[in-house]
């Protein structure tokens, strides 16, 4: 039997297959929950570690302009290497471990987080900084009490883009069994079965949407003064 | 680190550089898939983006589409395109699903949102005073678009094309999952055959091709950037320098 015969038979069968078999969902609740937790966990790892690297880099670059160009170049290269290729490049070194998935994901968030944090810090009015220093604030106090609060909307805008992109990107890791909801997409593709594919896509997009709303809510709570101003930020 | 060395050794082995599964053939497949998809996406998204930016109609939906595009996994777009082609192709033409078609459909869909949003923002952020002045000089809507808005939007349009191209080249690597060709074949086949050197070689080739794509489109962007005006002032607004990418979701 050739591959074409298989395909023809499968697709004939698929004609009568409903898009969603609800019974499949009720049968797979446990797996949906565990894949969901895996997805959330990987997202948090990617964005939190990415931010822990990108934030100090952006503070450094806002104080010393010479650092902007090399940091942008390096994070730009890391951003451009496809996660799919990156994962398989690491596979022989770190195996099927969490590290193999985490490194490409973290690498991907760096450029987005660095650019937004830097542009947030840069957007603080120099007169405001001058005034703060004039009132006797140290450089450290200036950063945490003036610059970071004022830059928060732009920084959070970066976190939102990084989070939403990471949630979509993580599905790729299903190829080595660590893809969260991506596993359902891959299962659906492998078995020509629409239900897991649709469940995987819908849950992944819903998770991205939810994370976006949560971050936006967090930003509004942290910066009540910035409520009305629509924030436009940069991301590559 | 041994894995990387094995991958490099695989790459320098002349045996892997000939035939239908050789590096030149796979690179060419990958480039073809990407270029065709990018061309179709551009033909759809650039005119639409210009129209939306010029008329200011449908802005809300454009931003929504861009956000949705970011949150839908590319693996999902590819899988859906494949199953749809399998389902919709006539019974006597099932081979369509094995060809370029599902991959090109998926890659085109993938490229559209980012080109659309950048083109739209590029036109939309042109200084309203300049548009006003151009109209006052008697330019028609079409002239304003072609002589003013398009040139000033060029840097952002090129950004959109660059981002779309990189994303398309990256995702074309996944085409091998749906029986397509391209450099992803080495990774998918290597994984199935447990040949680490083949996997690593494929990953290196895809990474290099992506970086090259980024570099080529950056050069193209420089070549098409608006020139300095006679007064020596850049005719493009300074904001373009920062706004290298997409706009953020609405807050």
Interface residues (C-beta under 8 A of the other chain):
Chain A: X3 X4 X7 X8 X10 X11 X12 X14 X15 X76 X77 X80 X81 X82 X83 X84 X85 X86 X87 X88 X89 X91 X92 X93 X115 X119 X153 X157 X160 X161 X164 X165 X167 X168 X169 X171 X172 X174 X175 X182 X185 X186 X188 X189 X192 X194 X197 X200 X201 X204 X205 X208 X209 X212 X216 X219 X230 X231 X232 X233 X234 X235 X236
Chain B: X1 X2 X3 X4 X6 X7 X67 X68 X70 X71 X72 X73 X74 X75 X76 X79 X80 X82 X83 X86 X87 X89 X91 X94 X95 X97 X98 X163 X166 X169 X170 X171 X173 X174 X177 X178 X179 X184 X187 X191 X196 X199 X200 X202 X203 X204 X206 X207 X210 X211 X214 X242 X243 X244 X245 X246 X247 X248 X249 X250 X251
